Amino acid sequence: MDNNDILIRLRYAQDIKDQDMIEIFKLGGVHLTKEQVLKVLTRSDESYDDDYDDEEVETEDHIKCTNSMLESFLNGFITFKRGPQEPKPGQPNKPDRSIKNASSVNNVMLKKVKIALKLTSEDIIDILEEAGVKITKGEVSALLRKEGHKNYKVFGDQYARNFLKGLAIKYRG
């Protein structure tokens, strides 16, 4: 599952309008026009290598969503849903990037959607159950851990698809 697919599924699950997508990207620090947003929200005919870098691939009808673009969108989504956060003294202005490699994309997406929608671990379990996936609270805790922690578990593509499917069922009926 590539980053464009994550955006498409998240947009559908939350019923986000075009203008709101532009605003969310803007809140995350990426300025896109409506036409560019629509190009990002298309599936590519090509399959991308999982270890792609942050190069933007742009064709006539498709813009590849890079890791930094996805993370900017997710940060903007948090701000869009919860409002801007007041900076604390001594805190850096711009946080470090959470997406370090292709395997951490789904975990970061889960964490940031959890924050944006104010979900609890029980909510995540219920959302995955809606999509037919049984998961324990301990497994959810492992998915939310920082990469490198001894109990960290990778949130695979199939789990991510089911999580986004469960979100759509929960929020769209």
QUIQUIRA-V910718 format. One record per pair of residues at least 12 apart in sequence whose ideal C-beta (glycine too) atoms are under 7 Angstrom apart, sorted by the first residue. I is the first residue (numbers start at 1). J is the second residue. D is the distance in Angstrom with one decimal. If there is no record, write none. Layout:
BEGIN
I,J,D ; I,J,D
END
This chain:
BEGIN
1,157,4.4 ; 1,160,6.0 ; 1,161,6.2 ; 2,48,5.4 ; 3,65,3.8 ; 3,66,6.9 ; 3,67,6.8 ; 3,70,4.3 ; 3,105,6.7 ; 4,40,6.3 ; 4,43,6.4 ; 4,44,6.5 ; 4,64,6.7 ; 4,65,4.7 ; 5,43,6.6 ; 6,70,6.5 ; 6,109,5.9 ; 7,40,6.4 ; 7,41,6.2 ; 7,65,5.8 ; 7,70,6.9 ; 7,73,6.5 ; 8,41,5.6 ; 8,43,6.9 ; 9,164,4.0 ; 10,164,6.2 ; 11,41,6.5 ; 12,168,5.9 ; 13,164,5.6 ; 13,167,3.8 ; 13,168,4.0 ; 13,171,5.8 ; 13,172,6.8 ; 14,171,6.2 ; 15,172,6.3 ; 18,34,5.7 ; 18,37,6.3 ; 21,37,4.9 ; 22,34,6.2 ; 22,37,5.6 ; 23,80,6.6 ; 24,73,6.0 ; 24,76,4.2 ; 24,77,5.3 ; 24,80,4.9 ; 25,37,6.8 ; 25,72,6.8 ; 25,73,5.7 ; 25,76,5.9 ; 26,76,6.8 ; 27,76,3.5 ; 27,79,4.4 ; 27,80,5.7 ; 28,72,3.5 ; 28,73,5.3 ; 28,75,4.5 ; 28,76,3.0 ; 29,72,5.2 ; 30,69,5.8 ; 30,72,4.6 ; 36,63,6.1 ; 39,61,6.3 ; 39,62,5.7 ; 39,63,4.3 ; 40,63,4.8 ; 40,65,5.4 ; 42,61,6.3 ; 42,62,5.1 ; 44,62,5.3 ; 44,64,6.8 ; 48,64,6.9 ; 50,102,4.5 ; 51,102,5.5 ; 54,66,4.5 ; 54,67,6.0 ; 54,68,5.3 ; 67,99,4.4 ; 67,105,6.5 ; 68,97,6.5 ; 70,99,7.0 ; 70,105,6.9 ; 71,97,6.0 ; 71,98,6.3 ; 71,99,5.0 ; 71,108,6.6 ; 74,109,6.5 ; 74,112,3.9 ; 77,112,6.8 ; 77,116,4.9 ; 78,112,6.1 ; 78,115,5.4 ; 78,116,4.5 ; 81,116,4.3 ; 81,117,6.5 ; 82,116,6.5 ; 100,147,6.6 ; 103,154,5.6 ; 104,147,5.4 ; 106,155,4.1 ; 106,156,6.8 ; 106,157,6.7 ; 106,160,4.1 ; 107,143,6.2 ; 107,154,6.7 ; 107,155,4.6 ; 109,160,6.6 ; 110,143,6.0 ; 110,144,7.0 ; 110,155,5.4 ; 110,163,6.5 ; 111,144,5.9 ; 121,137,5.4 ; 121,140,4.6 ; 121,141,6.8 ; 124,140,5.2 ; 125,137,6.6 ; 125,140,6.2 ; 127,163,6.2 ; 127,166,3.8 ; 127,167,5.9 ; 127,170,5.7 ; 128,162,5.9 ; 128,163,6.0 ; 128,166,5.5 ; 130,166,4.1 ; 130,169,4.5 ; 130,170,5.9 ; 131,162,4.0 ; 131,165,4.4 ; 131,166,3.9 ; 131,169,6.8 ; 133,159,6.9 ; 133,162,4.7 ; 139,153,6.7 ; 143,155,4.8
END
